Structures are given as structure tokens and as C-alpha cells.
């Protein structure tokens, strides 16, 4: 997804997560576009949450990039966009994954991965209204829903296993 010049490649990433039941079966959809190239990614999980799938969509898109890129990332998740843009996720990390009210920050495992990936790229986040007129977001929603209903559902170990160990973190 990267070009051949020494200048940072420009990449557009669309993301969405879906979950039936919340918690329940879920999936994410991600589309990467760079120049004439486009790639779709998706995966389903047997038991997860919508917020976890929104984060997984972002992580999947950023982690596939092989070098630093200028990224415009579209998401319909206020949870994701606000936590990054307003610095909440960085604050949660600085406080040992605690929120300002001293309660555990949810999805710390995924936030740690997302924050690490965000440091590697120059990312501009754009919030879009879900299920509206954004074709990329609508396609990601289709991918996420289809993944959540597929026969290839993975275990979201950060949710299922961690919930058994530390239920308050999820």
C-alpha cells in the first residue's frame, strides 16, 4: 500500500465495526486506498463488543502498512475518534489504563496497540455519520456484518479470556 518515493505515501483508510448483541458475534471491515490500489480487510469474532471491533478495524488498517504513511482515517465511531483526538486514550495509558474517575479504561489491550501504531504514521482522523452517504464507511459496514456472520469466527482473546480474569477492564 505504499509508493516508491522517499516522500510519505498517502493512504485513505475507512473503518467500521459491527456486533450482534454487544457483546455477541462481531466483525470489522477496513478498506485501504492508495493511488489506484485498494484493499479490503475483514474478520469476525465469536464474542466481542462493537467498540472492540471499531478499534480492531483501525488496528488492522494501520498495521498492514509497511512503512510510515500520511493517513486519512475515516470512522463512524465517536469512541475511537474522540479518544484519540481529545487525548483520552493517551491519558488512560499514562494513568495505568485508568480513566479520570479512577475506573479502569475499557479495551486497554487494543488501545495500547492502536496508540503504538498511531505513532508510526501521520494520521488525520475524520468522523463520518454511520449508515449515511459515505460509500467507504457503508462498504466497511457490509464487510464487518458479513464477517460477524461468517463461519470463520475467531476468539477475541482480549475480550473472552480477559473477561474471565479481569471483568472490570472490558
N, C-alpha and C positions, 0 to 999 in steps of 0.2 A: 504494500500500500504506500510505498514511499518512492519518490522520484530519484533521479540520478545526480542532481546538482548538489553543491555544498550548502545551498540555501535550504532552510527548513521546508519540508513538504507540507502542503496544506491538505488537511483531511476534514471531511464533514462526517460526523457520527450521529446517527439517530438511534435512540434507545427507548425501550419500553419493557415493562414487566407486567405479568398477569398472574392472578392467583384465584382459584375457585375455592371459596370457603374462608380463606385468610385467618388461620392457617388452613392449608389444604394443598392439593396439587397446584404447581405453579410453573412458570417458564419465563424466559426472557427472549427478546428479539433485539438484534443490533444490526444496523446497516452502516457500512463504511464506504465512503466515496472519496476518490482522489483522482482528479482529472477524468479520464474516460473509464476508469476502473471502479468497480463496485463489488462489494462482498457482503453477503448476508450470513449472520451467525444466530443460532438459537439453541436452547437446551431446556429441557423440562426436569422438574424435581418432584418427587412423590409427596413431600410435605414441607412447606415453606411458608413465607409471607409475601405479600405484594411488595413491601418496602425492600425486602431482601432481593427480590427479582429485579426491581428498579436499579438497585446497586450492582447486581451481577451483570446487567446489561451494559452499564458504564465500564465496569472492570473488563468484561470480555472485549469491548471495543478498544480500550486503551492498551491492554496487554498484548494484543496481536501486532501492534506497531513495533517495528524492529529498530527504529531509531527515533530521536526526538522530532516531534512534528508540531506544527501550528494546527490546533484542532478547534473546530466549532462543534460543540456537542449540544444536541437538541434533546430535551427530556420534558415529559409532561408531569414529572414528579416534583412537587414543591419540597418534599422531604429531601431529595437529593440536591436540587438546585440551591435551596436556601441554606442547607447545612454546609455546603461548600462556599457559596458566595458570601454568606454572612459570617463565615469563620467558625460556625458552631462545631463542626467535626474536628477542626484543629484544637479548639478549646477542650473538647471532650478528651482528646488524646493527651493534651498537656495536664489534665486533671486525673490521669489514670483511668480514662474512659468513664468518667462521671460527668453528669450534666451539672449546670449551675445550682440546681436544687439538691445536689449531692446524690441523686438517684443514678443508678447505672445507665450509661448510654446504651441503647439497643444496637445490635448488629456491629459491635466493635470489631469483630473479625473481618468483616467486609469493609468497614470504614478504614481500617489500617491498610488494607490492600489498595483501596481507592486513593487514599492520600499519598501513598508511595508512588503510584502510577501518575498522579496529577503533578508530582514534582518533576517527572521526566519530560513533560510536554508543556507547551504554552496553550492552555485551554481556556476558551471562552464558552461559558455556559449560556444557553438560551432556553428559557422556559416556553413551552408551547401548550396550548389548551388541548387536552386529550380528546380523542374521538371528534376532532374538528376538521379543519381543512388542510392540515399538514400531511402531505402524502407520505413522507418518510416516517412520521410517527404512526400513521394509520397502518402502514405496512409492517412496522415493528410490532404493533399490537396483534396483527394477524399471525406473525411469526411466534410471538410469545404464547398466544392462546393455543395455537396448533402444537407447540412444544409441550405445553402443560397437559395436553390430551393424547400425546404420543405414547407408544409402547416403550419408549426409551427414557424412562424417568430415573434420574439419579437420586442418591441420598444427599440431601443438603446437610452435611455433617455439622456445619456451623449452627444449624437450627436443631436438627433432631438429636444429635449427640450432646451438644452443649446444653440443650434444654433439660436433659436428664441430669446434668452435672450442676449447672448454674441457671435455673429457670428465670431469674430476675434480669439476666443480661439480654433476653430476647424479646 
